Each structure stands twice: as C-alpha cells, then as structure tokens.
Amino acid sequence: MSQQPLVTTTLGPVRGSWQDHSARFLGIPYAKPPVGDLRFAAPEAPEPWTEPLAATAYGPTAQRRTFGDGPTIIPEPSIPGDGVLNLNVFTPTPSREAALPVLVWIHGGGFVAGSAASPWYDGSAFNRDGVVLVSLGYRLGIEGFLHLDGAPDNRGVLDWIAALRWVRDNIAAFGGDPTKVTIAGQSAGGGAVQTLMATPAAHDLFRAAISVSGAVMEPQSRADGLAVAELFTARTGLPATAAALRDVSHDEMQRLQNLVTAPEEGAPALPGLLLAPFADGELVPEDVSAAFRTGSAAPAPLMLGATHHEFNFAAELGMPNAPIEAAVGVLGAVGLSPEGIAAYLALHDGATPAQVIGRALTDNLFRAAALAIAESRAAQGRPTWLYAFEWLSSAEPFTGTAFHCLDVPFAFDLLTAEGAENATGPNAPQPLADAMHTAWVTFIRDLDPGPEWPRYTHSTRTTMLWDTNPTTAPDPMRREREIWGARGPVAG
C-alpha cells in the first residue's frame, strides 16, 4: 500500500493516499467554485482535467468561522479557498469489482457552519467493515439558504443533490455500488437527510437514510422563507438579491449573517434555524413534517433518533435563574396547549424552570420531531427504526448528560479521534461503540440493523436505547409522545 492509489472519474484522474488500510481521496470537486456569477447559482459541473488531481488534503470549507466563533464539540476545521463544493471518499479498495455499499455523510452546524474535514468523520472504521464513506461540503448560511431574488432557492439542497449525482456517476470507480447508497447526517445534517427525503429530485439517488438528531427550520413554508428574506433587509438595510450580495466579502457576509440570526431583545432564548432549507414549492414542494405526514417523503428505510439531553445545557447554563413563567412561555411558544403545558410540568416535577426549558428545547427540536416521523411512517407501513441515545458523559461541563453530538464518535467507532475524549470523558465504553457501529453497518448493507432491533410499529413502538448495555424497550417515550403529539401549530 506504499503506492498512492489512482482512480479515474468522469472528469479526470484523482490521486489519493493510504492511511489505516483506507484509500482516502480528499477535496475532490463535484462542482465549480461558487464565486462571481456562480456564487448564488445552481451548482455547475467542473471543467474536466487530464493530469492526476492531488486529492491528499481536505479542500476548502464553506465555513469561515466555527459555530458561535468559539470551540465546538465536534472539531470542525475552517479551510480557506473558493472551491468549497468538494467531497471526500474513503474506501478500503479502489476497484470497480468491489461494489460495496456506500454511506454519504452530511455534516451539521445549524446550516450556517460545520465542516466535512472533521476527524470525527474519518471513514476508516466503515472501510474496515466493508462500507465506502463519502463526506461532502456545501454552501452555508446566506449563500446556501437565504431566499434571494435572481437566484434559485435552497442552493445548499442543490449542492447535496449535485454531490449525490457525482456519487451515482463515480463511486463505482472507488469500489462503491451506486445502487446501494445510504444518506446520513447529524443535527443540520440529519435535517438535510429529512429534507432530501422530502425532495423528489433526490429520491432516486439513495436507497436508505439515517437521521441523527435531525433538525429542520420550523415552520418552513415558502412564506416563512420569504419572511426571513424580509428580516434580512430590515436588519441589514440591503436588498435580498443576488446582485446586491454578489461581491460581498466573506467577512462582511459573516457580519450580515450574524445580524440576521441574532436573537431579538427580550425574546425567549430559543435556538433558531432561520437560514435553512424551506419549502419553496418547487425543489422542496412542501414542509418536511408535512411530507412525512402525507406520505410524499421517500419510502426508503429510515433509522432516526436523538440523544436524551441534546440542548438541555443551553438553557441550564445560559439562564439558570429563569422563572417558571419563562418555562411556561417557551412551552406555549412551541405549540403546547394549557393542558399540554400542565402535563409537561407534571412530567418534569421537581425540575428547575431552566431544566424544563432545556428539556422543552430538546424535545421540540429533536425527540418529538423524530417521534412524529416514526409515527407517520409506522402508519404508512414504511420500514423505520427509532432510537434514543441514553449513555451519559463524564466530561465537564456536560457531566451526567447525553448531549448533542455525543453519539457521533460511537457511531463512527472513533472514540480515540481528536477531541472525542473531551466530549465523552475518559474510558468511554468501546462495547457501546461496537454495537452502534455494527448496527449502522448492518443497516447500510442489509437495509435492516438486525433482529435485535425490531422496526418501529404502532403495535409495539420498539425503540433502541443506546446505553452501556444497549437494549430495546416498547414505547419508552409514551408520555412525551402523547403530550407533543397533541400540540398545536408552532409559533413563528
């Protein structure tokens, strides 16, 4: 394996490198750099090349600054450069004869940040177990998702589709089977998976899906997308047009983005997804939640779930002395009726208002949303597997919680990756990583995680509980399901 692997794609040859028995091809362009007239255009295929392209280092990222401008739980490097529409391929055998199943990974970051170059997304463990992994970059924030006159909507979604078409046309040369593609992602990446399932143009590009703590803009009608564009103009003084923003510098674009997403004075401290995919009526015909509810979403096998505490810490650390009125206000804002609010407070009897707010944020954005999708798909007889990640970290400041992102190094079987111990604490259980990773590999390969994890159906509502000793339980979130299932429209 001392010789650098060489693969010929439909655009030209690419030369990668070997590491840990994986051939890795990094920073391969799947579309032209989105600059100048292409900044807000649909992705265009790169010009072909003839000499081998060096694919031995991660390519530029659309992220210029990390989420919150500080350290993130998942290490997410920002790499300068214009060619942000690139992807990475990890394969155990770059050979057309292999025909291995493929996992396409879409990173998170609230649709405004994140990076495919994270060491947590290394594909070596999947390669070891006979799966080719592809991770991709896409346009973020204003450039990817703000409605702009003179530009197509949902440009980030168009990027995902362009990358999946690249996979369809090229992955066989890297040892993958283009008919055995599973899409997966965490947080905004999980929301991307849900969005692609609600996007007809993507349905023939994958056969299965994994949504990890998936979050989408809610509500997300076309009117909501247009309202965000109006908010952009109100807060920045600039017209929401492609022409007005074409030559804005990256630093200035970041400043504008911060103005749009900043919370309003006196408003509840709710995490917002203002710059995110929305139902434009064409590419994304209807809201993601509606697509799953009506059955127009792709019927492909789906594995989904969330961690137990997700964003609890955001409220508990940020507003520890919140009054009970604040908790009641948040519960009402996310659609619970007075009866639902009373039931929710009773369910969390003894919790502080800040803890109730944190719990509500986690349930509204992640757990209740996953439950709703599982319920809809069960009614439609579509193969679905629901999980809850319950294992508790021992790392400060998250001790005793199963927080947002904690499950990723377990699923990737990368507990020794850079920064993983900062999230898990020391001595994270390798058997849990073995079990989760095996379930993922089995699902990607066989479209079913195995007999020890039955489907979610209305007769049993079986849910996998990922903990030190993984087990399944019938309807473990019954009370939450009953409370959130009866909520009204989300305020927006």
C-alpha positions as CSV (number, residue, x, y, z in Angstrom):
1,M,0.0,0.0,0.0
2,S,3.0,2.3,-0.3
3,Q,1.9,3.4,-3.8
4,Q,-0.6,6.2,-4.0
5,P,-4.0,5.0,-5.2
6,L,-5.1,6.4,-8.6
7,V,-8.8,6.5,-9.7
8,T,-10.2,7.8,-12.9
9,T,-13.5,9.7,-12.5
10,T,-15.8,11.0,-15.2
11,L,-14.0,14.4,-15.0
12,G,-10.4,13.1,-14.8
13,P,-8.0,11.1,-12.7
14,V,-7.5,11.7,-8.9
15,R,-4.6,10.5,-6.8
16,G,-5.2,9.8,-3.1
17,S,-3.2,8.3,-0.2
18,W,-3.3,5.2,2.0
19,Q,-3.9,5.5,5.8
20,D,-5.1,2.9,8.2
21,H,-5.8,0.5,5.3
22,S,-8.1,3.0,3.8
23,A,-7.6,4.8,0.5
24,R,-8.6,8.4,1.0
25,F,-9.3,10.9,-1.7
26,L,-9.8,14.3,-0.2
27,G,-11.1,17.6,-1.6
28,I,-12.4,16.3,-5.0
29,P,-14.5,19.0,-6.7
30,Y,-18.1,18.0,-7.6
31,A,-19.0,21.5,-8.8
32,K,-17.2,24.7,-9.8
33,P,-16.2,27.1,-7.1
34,P,-19.3,29.3,-6.3
35,V,-17.8,32.7,-6.9
36,G,-18.7,35.6,-9.1
37,D,-21.8,34.9,-11.1
38,L,-21.9,31.3,-9.7
39,R,-22.0,32.5,-6.0
40,F,-25.7,32.1,-5.8
41,A,-26.3,29.9,-8.9
42,A,-27.2,26.3,-9.1
43,P,-24.0,24.2,-8.9
44,E,-22.3,23.6,-12.2
45,A,-20.0,20.6,-13.1
46,P,-16.3,21.4,-13.0
47,E,-14.2,21.5,-16.2
48,P,-12.6,18.1,-17.0
49,W,-8.9,17.6,-16.4
50,T,-6.3,15.2,-17.8
51,E,-3.4,15.2,-15.3
52,P,-4.0,13.4,-11.9
53,L,-5.5,15.7,-9.4
54,A,-3.8,15.6,-6.0
55,A,-6.5,14.5,-3.5
56,T,-4.4,14.1,-0.5
57,A,-5.6,17.1,1.7
58,Y,-9.0,18.3,2.6
59,G,-10.4,21.0,0.4
60,P,-11.7,24.5,1.2
61,T,-14.8,24.7,3.5
62,A,-17.8,27.0,3.3
63,Q,-17.4,27.5,7.0
64,R,-15.2,30.6,7.5
65,R,-15.8,30.7,11.3
66,T,-16.9,28.0,13.6
67,F,-20.4,28.0,15.1
68,G,-20.5,30.7,17.8
69,D,-17.0,31.8,16.8
70,G,-15.6,29.5,19.5
71,P,-14.6,25.9,20.2
72,T,-17.1,23.3,19.0
73,I,-17.9,19.9,20.4
74,I,-17.0,18.3,17.1
75,P,-13.6,19.6,15.8
76,E,-14.5,21.4,12.6
77,P,-11.6,23.0,10.8
78,S,-12.2,26.0,8.6
79,I,-10.0,25.8,5.4
80,P,-9.7,28.9,3.2
81,G,-10.4,28.8,-0.5
82,D,-13.1,29.2,-3.1
83,G,-13.6,25.6,-4.1
84,V,-16.0,24.7,-1.3
85,L,-18.1,22.3,-3.3
86,N,-15.9,19.3,-2.8
87,L,-16.2,15.9,-1.3
88,N,-14.0,13.2,0.3
89,V,-14.0,9.5,-0.4
90,F,-12.8,6.8,2.0
91,T,-12.6,3.3,0.5
92,P,-11.0,0.0,1.5
93,T,-10.5,-1.0,-2.1
94,P,-10.5,1.5,-5.0
95,S,-11.6,-1.1,-7.5
96,R,-14.7,-1.4,-9.8
97,E,-15.0,-5.0,-8.9
98,A,-15.8,-4.3,-5.2
99,A,-19.3,-2.9,-5.4
100,L,-19.5,-2.1,-1.7
101,P,-22.4,-0.3,0.0
102,V,-21.9,3.5,0.4
103,L,-22.5,5.9,3.2
104,V,-22.8,9.6,2.2
105,W,-22.3,11.8,5.3
106,I,-23.7,15.4,5.5
107,H,-22.2,17.5,8.3
108,G,-24.1,19.5,10.8
109,G,-23.6,23.1,12.1
110,G,-27.0,24.7,12.1
111,F,-26.9,25.1,8.3
112,V,-24.5,28.1,8.9
113,A,-21.3,26.3,10.0
114,G,-19.7,22.9,10.1
115,S,-17.0,21.2,8.1
116,A,-16.6,17.9,6.3
117,A,-12.9,17.9,7.2
118,S,-13.6,16.9,10.8
119,P,-11.5,14.0,12.2
120,W,-14.8,12.6,13.6
121,Y,-16.0,11.9,10.1
122,D,-13.0,9.7,9.1
123,G,-14.2,6.7,7.2
124,S,-11.6,4.2,8.4
125,A,-13.9,2.1,10.6
126,F,-16.6,1.9,8.0
127,N,-13.9,0.9,5.4
128,R,-12.7,-1.8,7.8
129,D,-16.3,-3.2,7.8
130,G,-16.8,-3.1,4.1
131,V,-18.5,0.3,3.6
132,V,-17.3,3.2,1.4
133,L,-17.8,6.6,3.0
134,V,-18.3,9.9,1.3
135,S,-18.4,13.2,3.2
136,L,-19.3,16.4,1.4
137,G,-19.2,20.2,1.8
138,Y,-22.0,22.5,0.8
139,R,-22.9,26.2,0.8
140,L,-24.0,27.5,4.2
141,G,-26.0,30.4,5.7
142,I,-26.9,33.2,3.4
143,E,-25.1,31.7,0.4
144,G,-26.8,28.4,0.8
145,F,-30.3,29.1,2.1
146,L,-31.5,32.7,2.1
147,H,-34.2,33.5,-0.5
148,L,-32.7,35.9,-3.0
149,D,-34.3,37.5,-6.0
150,G,-32.3,36.4,-9.0
151,A,-31.1,33.1,-7.6
152,P,-32.6,29.6,-7.1
153,D,-33.9,28.8,-3.7
154,N,-32.3,26.2,-1.5
155,R,-28.9,26.3,-3.1
156,G,-27.5,24.1,-0.3
157,V,-30.0,21.4,-1.2
158,L,-29.0,21.7,-4.8
159,D,-25.4,21.2,-3.6
160,W,-26.4,18.0,-1.8
161,I,-28.1,16.7,-4.9
162,A,-25.1,17.6,-7.1
163,A,-22.8,15.7,-4.8
164,L,-25.2,12.7,-4.8
165,R,-25.2,12.7,-8.6
166,W,-21.4,12.7,-8.5
167,V,-21.6,9.7,-6.3
168,R,-24.0,8.0,-8.7
169,D,-21.7,8.6,-11.6
170,N,-18.3,7.9,-10.0
171,I,-18.5,5.9,-6.9
172,A,-18.1,2.5,-8.7
173,A,-14.5,3.5,-9.7
174,F,-13.8,3.8,-5.9
175,G,-15.2,0.4,-5.1
176,G,-18.8,1.5,-4.2
177,D,-22.1,0.4,-5.6
178,P,-24.1,3.4,-6.8
179,T,-27.4,1.4,-6.2
180,K,-26.6,0.9,-2.5
181,V,-26.2,4.5,-1.2
182,T,-27.4,5.5,2.3
183,I,-27.5,9.2,3.2
184,A,-26.8,10.2,6.8
185,G,-26.1,13.2,8.8
186,Q,-26.2,14.7,12.3
187,S,-28.1,17.8,13.6
188,A,-28.4,20.1,10.5
189,G,-27.0,17.1,8.6
190,G,-29.9,15.0,10.0
191,G,-32.2,17.8,8.8
192,A,-30.6,17.6,5.4
193,V,-31.4,13.9,5.3
194,Q,-35.0,14.6,6.2
195,T,-35.1,17.4,3.6
196,L,-33.7,15.1,0.8
197,M,-36.4,12.6,1.7
198,A,-38.9,15.3,1.1
199,T,-37.3,16.4,-2.2
200,P,-38.5,14.3,-5.2
201,A,-35.4,15.2,-7.3
202,A,-33.2,13.3,-4.8
203,H,-35.3,10.2,-4.4
204,D,-33.5,8.1,-7.0
205,L,-30.1,9.0,-5.6
206,F,-30.2,6.9,-2.3
207,R,-31.9,3.8,-1.1
208,A,-31.8,4.3,2.7
209,A,-31.3,7.1,5.3
210,I,-30.1,7.8,8.8
211,S,-31.1,11.0,10.6
212,V,-29.1,11.7,13.7
213,S,-30.6,14.4,15.9
214,G,-32.1,15.9,12.8
215,A,-33.3,19.5,12.9
216,V,-35.1,21.5,10.3
217,M,-36.5,25.0,10.1
218,E,-39.9,25.1,11.7
219,P,-42.2,26.4,10.4
220,Q,-40.7,26.3,6.9
221,S,-43.3,27.2,4.3
222,R,-42.4,29.4,1.3
223,A,-44.0,32.3,3.2
224,D,-41.6,31.7,6.1
225,G,-38.6,31.6,3.7
226,L,-39.7,34.9,2.2
227,A,-40.2,36.4,5.7
228,V,-36.6,35.6,6.5
229,A,-35.5,37.5,3.4
230,E,-37.6,40.5,4.6
231,L,-36.0,40.2,8.0
232,F,-32.5,40.2,6.3
233,T,-33.4,43.5,4.6
234,A,-34.9,45.0,7.7
235,R,-31.8,44.2,9.8
236,T,-29.1,44.9,7.3
237,G,-30.6,47.6,5.1
238,L,-29.6,45.6,2.0
239,P,-32.0,44.2,-0.6
240,A,-32.2,40.4,-0.6
241,T,-31.0,40.0,-4.2
242,A,-28.2,38.0,-5.8
243,A,-26.9,41.2,-7.5
244,A,-26.6,43.1,-4.2
245,L,-24.6,40.4,-2.5
246,R,-22.6,39.0,-5.4
247,D,-19.3,40.7,-4.4
248,V,-19.7,41.0,-0.6
249,S,-16.6,39.8,1.2
250,H,-16.6,36.7,3.3
251,D,-16.1,38.7,6.5
252,E,-18.9,41.1,5.6
253,M,-21.2,38.1,4.7
254,Q,-20.5,36.7,8.2
255,R,-21.4,40.0,9.8
256,L,-24.6,40.2,7.8
257,Q,-25.4,36.6,8.8
258,N,-24.9,37.4,12.4
259,L,-27.3,40.3,12.1
260,V,-30.0,38.1,10.7
261,T,-29.6,35.3,13.3
262,A,-29.1,37.4,16.4
263,P,-32.0,37.0,18.9
264,E,-34.3,39.9,19.4
265,E,-34.2,41.9,22.6
266,G,-36.5,40.3,25.2
267,A,-37.2,37.3,23.0
268,P,-37.0,33.7,24.5
269,A,-33.6,32.2,24.2
270,L,-34.7,29.7,21.5
271,P,-32.2,28.3,19.1
272,G,-33.2,29.5,15.6
273,L,-32.7,27.9,12.2
274,L,-33.6,31.0,10.1
275,L,-31.0,30.2,7.4
276,A,-32.0,26.7,6.5
277,P,-33.9,24.7,3.8
278,F,-37.5,25.8,3.4
279,A,-40.5,24.5,1.3
280,D,-40.0,26.7,-1.8
281,G,-42.9,24.9,-3.6
282,E,-40.7,23.6,-6.4
283,L,-37.4,21.8,-5.4
284,V,-38.8,21.2,-1.9
285,P,-42.6,21.0,-2.6
286,E,-43.9,21.0,1.0
287,D,-42.7,21.3,4.6
288,V,-40.6,18.3,5.7
289,S,-43.1,17.5,8.5
290,A,-46.0,17.6,6.1
291,A,-44.1,15.4,3.6
292,F,-43.7,12.7,6.2
293,R,-47.2,13.1,7.4
294,T,-48.8,12.8,4.0
295,G,-46.5,10.1,2.8
296,S,-44.9,12.1,-0.1
297,A,-41.5,11.7,1.5
298,A,-39.3,8.9,0.2
299,P,-40.4,5.5,1.5
300,A,-36.8,4.4,1.9
301,P,-35.8,2.5,5.1
302,L,-35.0,5.1,7.8
303,M,-33.1,5.0,11.1
304,L,-33.6,8.1,13.3
305,G,-33.4,9.3,16.8
306,A,-31.8,11.7,19.2
307,T,-29.7,12.0,22.4
308,H,-31.6,12.2,25.7
309,H,-30.5,15.7,26.6
310,E,-29.4,17.3,23.3
311,F,-29.6,21.1,24.1
312,N,-30.6,20.9,27.8
313,F,-27.3,22.5,28.8
314,A,-28.0,25.6,26.6
315,A,-30.8,26.7,29.0
316,E,-29.3,25.4,32.2
317,L,-26.0,27.2,31.6
318,G,-27.4,30.3,29.9
319,M,-30.4,31.1,32.1
320,P,-30.0,29.2,35.4
321,N,-32.3,31.6,37.3
322,A,-35.2,31.6,34.8
323,P,-38.6,32.0,36.5
324,I,-41.4,29.4,36.0
325,E,-43.2,32.0,33.8
326,A,-40.3,31.7,31.3
327,A,-40.7,27.9,31.1
328,V,-44.5,28.3,30.6
329,G,-43.9,30.8,27.8
330,V,-41.4,28.6,26.0
331,L,-43.8,25.6,26.2
332,G,-46.6,27.7,24.8
333,A,-44.4,29.1,22.0
334,V,-43.5,25.6,20.8
335,G,-47.2,24.7,20.5
336,L,-48.3,23.1,23.8
337,S,-51.9,23.8,24.9
338,P,-52.5,24.9,28.5
339,E,-53.4,21.2,29.2
340,G,-50.2,20.1,27.5
341,I,-48.1,22.6,29.5
342,A,-49.6,21.3,32.7
343,A,-48.9,17.7,31.7
344,Y,-45.3,18.6,30.7
345,L,-44.6,20.4,34.0
346,A,-46.0,17.3,35.9
347,L,-43.8,15.0,33.8
348,H,-40.8,17.0,35.0
349,D,-42.0,17.6,38.5
350,G,-39.0,18.8,40.7
351,A,-37.0,20.2,37.8
352,T,-36.0,23.8,37.8
353,P,-37.6,26.2,35.2
354,A,-34.2,26.2,33.4
355,Q,-34.2,22.5,33.2
356,V,-37.7,22.4,31.9
357,I,-36.8,24.9,29.2
358,G,-33.8,22.9,28.2
359,R,-35.9,19.7,28.2
360,A,-38.5,21.5,26.0
361,L,-35.9,22.7,23.5
362,T,-34.6,19.2,23.2
363,D,-38.0,17.6,22.8
364,N,-39.4,20.2,20.4
365,L,-36.4,20.3,18.1
366,F,-35.3,16.7,18.2
367,R,-37.1,14.0,20.2
368,A,-40.7,14.9,19.5
369,A,-39.8,15.6,15.8
370,A,-38.3,12.1,15.5
371,L,-41.2,10.5,17.2
372,A,-43.6,12.3,14.8
373,I,-41.8,11.0,11.8
374,A,-41.7,7.5,13.2
375,E,-45.4,7.6,14.0
376,S,-46.2,8.8,10.5
377,R,-44.1,6.2,8.8
378,A,-45.5,3.4,11.0
379,A,-49.0,4.4,10.0
380,Q,-47.8,4.1,6.3
381,G,-46.1,0.8,6.9
382,R,-42.7,2.1,6.0
383,P,-39.6,0.5,7.5
384,T,-38.4,2.7,10.4
385,W,-36.1,2.2,13.3
386,L,-36.2,4.7,16.2
387,Y,-33.5,5.1,18.9
388,A,-32.7,7.2,21.9
389,F,-29.0,7.7,22.9
390,E,-29.0,7.4,26.7
391,W,-25.3,7.0,27.7
392,L,-24.2,9.8,30.0
393,S,-20.9,11.6,29.5
394,S,-18.4,12.2,32.4
395,A,-16.8,15.2,30.7
396,E,-17.2,18.7,32.0
397,P,-19.3,20.8,31.6
398,F,-21.7,18.1,30.4
399,T,-21.3,15.5,33.2
400,G,-24.3,13.3,33.6
401,T,-25.9,14.2,30.3
402,A,-26.3,12.6,26.8
403,F,-25.8,15.9,24.9
404,H,-25.9,17.0,21.3
405,C,-23.1,15.4,19.2
406,L,-22.1,12.8,21.9
407,D,-23.3,9.9,19.9
408,V,-21.2,10.6,16.7
409,P,-17.9,9.1,17.8
410,F,-19.7,6.0,18.9
411,A,-21.5,5.5,15.5
412,F,-18.2,6.1,13.6
413,D,-16.3,3.9,16.1
414,L,-13.8,6.7,16.6
415,L,-13.6,7.0,20.4
416,T,-9.9,7.8,20.1
417,A,-10.3,10.6,17.5
418,E,-9.1,14.1,18.2
419,G,-11.4,15.8,20.7
420,A,-13.6,12.7,21.4
421,E,-12.5,12.3,25.0
422,N,-13.3,16.0,25.6
423,A,-16.9,15.0,24.8
424,T,-17.1,11.5,26.4
425,G,-14.8,11.8,29.3
426,P,-12.2,9.0,29.9
427,N,-12.9,5.3,29.5
428,A,-15.9,5.7,27.1
429,P,-17.4,2.2,26.6
430,Q,-16.0,0.6,23.5
431,P,-18.7,-2.1,23.5
432,L,-21.3,0.6,23.0
433,A,-19.4,1.9,20.0
434,D,-19.1,-1.7,18.7
435,A,-22.8,-2.2,19.0
436,M,-23.8,1.2,17.4
437,H,-21.3,1.0,14.6
438,T,-22.3,-2.6,13.8
439,A,-26.0,-1.6,13.7
440,W,-25.1,1.2,11.3
441,V,-23.0,-1.1,9.1
442,T,-25.7,-3.8,9.0
443,F,-28.4,-1.2,8.1
444,I,-26.3,0.3,5.4
445,R,-25.5,-3.2,4.0
446,D,-28.8,-5.0,4.5
447,L,-31.4,-2.2,5.0
448,D,-32.1,-3.5,8.5
449,P,-30.0,-3.2,11.6
450,G,-30.6,-6.8,12.7
451,P,-33.1,-8.9,14.6
452,E,-32.1,-7.5,18.0
453,W,-33.6,-4.1,16.9
454,P,-37.1,-4.6,15.5
455,R,-38.9,-2.0,13.4
456,Y,-41.0,0.8,15.0
457,T,-44.6,-0.1,14.5
458,H,-47.9,1.1,16.2
459,S,-48.3,-2.3,17.8
460,T,-45.0,-2.2,19.7
461,R,-43.3,1.2,19.2
462,T,-40.0,-0.6,19.8
463,T,-37.2,1.8,20.4
464,M,-33.4,1.1,20.8
465,L,-31.9,2.6,23.9
466,W,-28.2,3.1,23.3
467,D,-26.5,2.9,26.7
468,T,-23.7,0.9,28.4
469,N,-25.9,-2.2,27.9
470,P,-27.9,-1.5,24.7
471,T,-31.5,-2.7,24.9
472,T,-34.8,-2.2,23.2
473,A,-38.0,-1.1,25.0
474,P,-41.6,-0.8,24.0
475,D,-42.8,2.8,23.8
476,P,-40.3,4.3,26.3
477,M,-41.4,7.9,25.4
478,R,-45.1,7.3,25.7
479,R,-45.9,10.3,27.9
480,E,-43.8,12.6,25.7
481,R,-45.4,11.2,22.6
482,E,-48.9,11.8,24.0
483,I,-48.0,15.4,25.1
484,W,-46.2,16.5,22.0
485,G,-48.5,14.6,19.6
486,A,-51.4,16.8,20.7
487,R,-49.6,20.2,20.3
488,G,-50.9,22.9,18.1
489,P,-49.1,25.0,15.4
490,V,-45.6,26.1,16.3
491,A,-45.4,29.8,16.8
492,G,-43.4,31.5,14.1
